[in-house]
């Protein structure tokens, strides 16, 4: 972790303050794989002291800015703010990784030969017939939300073809454009 201290507006940071900040910042290194750059700015603002910490890693930027009566109090407030931002980012990355993994696993379905007769398929429980009126994609999306359904069949007003709009497990929408 590369830490740069900058004093501005008449503030002079002591060696003790820099040592404490370095020790506390080093605890945040566990969240990062690569080298992290940290910029610590200490300054006086009116009769108070201001601490600005900017942490960058792989294009990610984390920032905390605190103004109190004491720079040591600022450290105790600013570092938990930074850690909260970092943890939130790490959790988002984990969630995205899990979602990608689940999608990959869902795409790979092992094939097994059946030696016995397959079970009889269930009978058709309900049959619906409806007219396909020309609908826009936005109206179809609104219909899914309004009706609480997982899919919606419609005649696309733009293309004139039958489409199926469906809600995916990740919350996004998928569109099936039927060619016939």
N, C-alpha and C positions, 0 to 999 in steps of 0.2 A: 504494500500500500504506500503510495507516494503522497505525502501530506505537505501542503504548502501553506505557510502562515503569512498573512498580510495584515499589517497594522495601519489603520487610517484615522484621520481626524483627531490626532493627538493621543490616541490610545497606544500604550506600549505593553505588549503581552509578555508576561514573565516566563522564565524557563519552567517554573513549576506548573503554570497554566498549560503551556505547550505539552509538557509531559503527561498531564492528566488527560488532555484531549487526545493525544496519540494513543494512550493506553485504552481509552474507551472506544476510539474509532477502530482499533485493531480487532475488537470483538465483533465488529460488523463484517470483517473479512471472510468469516465462515460462510457467508451467503454468496460469495463470488468465486468463480473459477480462475479468473485472470487478475492481472494487476489492476488496481483501482486508483484513480486519481481523486484526491480530496483537496478542496480549496477552503481554507478557514480564514474568514475576514473578521477582525475585531475592530470595533470603532466606538467612539463616544457619540451619543445622540442626546443633545441637551444635557440633562443631569443624569442620564442613564447610559448603560452600556449595551451595545448591540453585537450579537454573534450571528454570522451567516456561514452556514456550512453547505458546500455544494460538492456532491459526490458523483463521479461519472465512471461508467463501466460498460463497455460494448455498446455504446450509443445510448444507454439508459442514463437518465439524469434524475438525481434525488436532491432535494433542496429543503433546508430548514432555516428559518430566520426568527430570532427571538430577541426581545428587548426587555431587560429588567434592570434592577439596581446593581446586580453583581454578575460578573462574567461567569463565576462558578455556578450560580443558579441557572444561567443561560445554558450551560453545558448539560445540566440535569434535565432541562426541558427540551432542548434541541435534539439530543441523540435519540430519545425514545420516538420522537416524531420521524426521524430518518429511518429508524428500525421498522416502524410501522409501515412506511412506504415501501421499504425493501421486502418485507414479509408479504405484503399484498401482491407485489410483482412476482415473487417466487411462487406464491400460491396460484396465481393466474397461469404461470408457465406450467405448473404441475397439472392443473385442470385441463389445459389445452393438450398437453402430452397424453393424459389419460383418455381424452376424447378421441385423439388421433389413433391411439392404440386400440380403443374399442371399435372404431370404424374399420381399422385394418383387420382385426380379429373377426368382425362380422362378415367381411368380404370373403374370408377363407373358411369354407364349410367343408369339413372332411366328408368324403364320399364313401359310403359303405354299401356293399352288395347285400340285398335282402334275400335270405334263403327261404323265408316263409312268405305266405301271401300277405300283402299289405292290408291293413284294416280298412273296413268299408268307410268311405267318406261320409260325413254327416249330410243329412238331407238339407235342402235349401229351406231356410227358416222363413225368410221374408223376401218378397219381390217388390221392387219399386219401378214405376215407369214415370218418366217426366220428359217434358219438352226441353230441348236445348235452345235457349235463347242466347243471342250474341251477348257476351259479357267481356269486360276488360279484365286484365290481370289484377289490377288494384281492387276491382269490385269482387273478384273471386277470393282474394286474400281477406277482404273485409268479411265476406260471407263465412269463411272458415272460422274466423275469430268470433263472429256474432252467433253462429250456430253451435260452436264448440266441437265441431267435427275435426277429424284428422286429415280428411281429404275433401276435394270438391271437383266434380266433373262439370265442364262447361264448354260452350262453343266460343272459341277465341274470336272476338270482334275484329281484331287486327288481321289474323291469318285466315279465318274462316274454317279452321280445323278444330277437332275435338281435343281438348287438353284436360289433364288431371293435375291439379295443384294439391300438394300434400305437405304436411308439416313433419319435418324430420325430428329425430330424437334430440338433436342438439339445439332445437328451437328455430332453425332456419327453414326455409321453404324449398321444395323441389318441384319441378315442372316436368310433366311427361307430355310431349307433343306427339300425338298419334298421326301417322301417315297411313292413308288407306286409299 
